[in-house]
Amino acid sequence: PLAGIEPLSFKINEFEDIRPYKKLIGGFGPSVELEDQKVSEIITFAISKELKRNGHKILSSTDPNKADVIIEGVVRRYWVEGRDQFFGGSKVTADVEIEISVTSVGTEKPFTKVYLGNYYFKPSFGLNAFNIGPIYTDAINQALLNMLKEFTTDEDFLSKIKKVKRSE
């Protein structure tokens, strides 16, 4: 659906991360922290990549050109956890919850909505400090992809950007 919309130029402002522990993205069992990248940067990159993949242009924050659409928002949740259950095996769950605001040229009020992405799976082996990093990374990435799919296929969002008056 997003690819079927006439190409627009988007500017994506850095998302505000309101989670209490900015580097921590996983726990219950071994915890996982981000070392070099902020969650807000991960979200911005993922949204930018998806919009580009669908034929739209991304303007940098320093680009003097005027964007047709501005996207910004709040990171509410970005979390993955694993549990070893005594008889039930291991379980990994990941959740991404982002509040996204979309403002288009010529409109006063932004469109704002919360988007969720979840992922759950049961590995066929126990969780430990040696294998948890890649497992958590895969799980949180799947949750992020599920959130992106919810956002980019949302009828309310698509309706909003279909009405955008392109800037010259």
C-alpha positions in Angstrom: 0.0 0.0 0.0 2.8 2.5 0.8 4.5 1.9 -2.5 1.3 2.8 -4.3 1.3 6.4 -3.1 3.0 9.1 -5.2 6.5 9.6 -3.9 6.8 12.1 -1.0 9.7 13.7 0.8 9.9 12.8 4.5 11.9 14.3 7.3 12.2 12.1 10.4 13.0 13.8 13.6 14.8 11.9 16.4 12.3 10.0 18.5 12.2 10.8 22.2 13.1 7.7 24.3 11.0 7.8 27.5 12.1 4.4 28.7 13.7 4.6 32.2 16.9 2.7 31.2 18.1 4.0 27.8 20.8 1.4 27.1 19.0 -1.7 28.5 16.8 -3.5 26.0 16.5 -7.0 27.6 16.4 -8.8 30.8 14.9 -11.6 33.0 17.8 -14.0 32.7 20.9 -12.4 31.2 20.3 -8.7 30.4 21.2 -7.0 27.2 22.5 -3.5 26.7 23.1 -1.5 23.6 26.7 -0.3 23.4 27.0 2.1 20.5 23.6 2.9 19.2 20.5 4.5 20.8 17.1 3.0 20.4 15.8 6.3 18.9 18.4 5.9 16.1 17.4 2.3 15.5 13.7 3.4 15.1 14.6 6.4 12.9 16.8 4.2 10.6 14.1 1.4 10.4 11.3 3.9 9.4 13.6 5.7 6.9 14.7 2.4 5.3 11.1 1.3 4.9 10.0 4.6 3.4 12.9 4.5 0.9 12.2 0.9 0.1 8.7 2.0 -1.0 10.0 4.8 -3.3 9.9 7.8 -1.0 12.7 10.3 -0.3 14.2 10.9 3.1 15.6 14.4 3.8 18.2 14.8 6.5 17.5 17.1 9.4 20.0 19.6 7.9 18.6 19.5 4.4 17.3 23.0 3.5 14.5 21.5 1.3 11.1 21.4 2.7 9.6 18.0 3.5 6.1 17.0 2.5 5.7 15.0 5.7 7.5 15.2 9.1 7.5 12.1 11.3 8.5 12.2 15.0 7.4 10.3 18.0 8.1 8.6 21.3 9.7 5.3 22.1 7.5 3.8 24.8 8.8 0.2 24.9 11.7 -1.6 23.3 12.2 -4.8 25.3 13.1 -8.4 24.9 13.2 -11.1 27.6 13.8 -14.7 27.9 12.7 -17.2 30.6 13.8 -20.8 31.2 10.8 -22.6 32.5 11.4 -25.7 34.5 9.2 -28.1 32.5 7.9 -25.8 29.7 11.3 -25.1 28.0 12.5 -21.7 27.2 10.4 -18.7 26.0 11.5 -15.4 24.4 9.2 -12.4 24.0 10.0 -9.0 22.4 7.8 -5.9 22.3 8.2 -2.6 20.5 5.8 0.2 21.3 6.2 3.5 19.4 4.0 6.6 19.4 4.3 8.2 15.9 3.2 11.7 14.9 2.8 12.5 11.3 2.5 16.2 10.2 2.0 17.1 6.6 2.5 20.4 4.8 -0.5 22.7 5.1 -2.1 20.9 8.1 -2.2 22.3 11.6 -2.9 19.1 13.6 -0.6 16.1 13.5 -1.9 12.6 13.1 -0.7 10.6 16.2 -1.1 6.9 16.9 0.6 4.2 18.9 2.0 1.2 17.0 2.9 -2.1 18.6 5.1 -4.9 17.4 5.4 -8.2 19.3 7.3 -11.4 18.7 7.3 -14.6 20.7 9.0 -17.9 20.2 10.2 -21.0 22.1 13.7 -22.0 21.3 14.4 -25.7 21.3 17.3 -25.2 23.8 17.9 -23.4 27.1 18.9 -19.8 27.3 22.3 -18.9 28.7 24.9 -16.1 28.5 26.6 -17.7 25.5 23.6 -17.7 23.2 21.3 -15.0 24.5 22.8 -12.1 22.5 21.9 -13.3 19.0 18.6 -14.7 20.2 17.5 -11.4 21.8 18.7 -9.5 18.7 16.6 -11.6 16.4 13.6 -11.4 18.6 13.7 -7.6 19.0 14.3 -7.1 15.3 11.2 -9.2 14.5 9.1 -7.2 16.9 10.5 -4.0 15.2 9.6 -5.3 11.8 6.1 -6.2 13.0 5.6 -2.6 14.4 6.8 -1.2 11.0 4.3 -3.4 9.2 1.5 -2.2 11.4 2.6 1.5 10.9 3.1 1.3 7.1 -0.1 -0.6 6.4 -2.3 1.4 8.8 -5.3 2.8 6.9 -5.3 6.0 9.0 -1.7 6.7 8.2 -2.1 5.9 4.5 -5.2 8.1 4.3 -3.3 11.0 5.9 -0.3 10.9 3.5 -2.5 10.3 0.4 -4.0 13.8 1.1 -0.6 15.5 1.3 0.0 18.5 -0.9 3.5 18.1 -2.2 5.9 21.0 -1.6 7.8 22.4 -4.5 
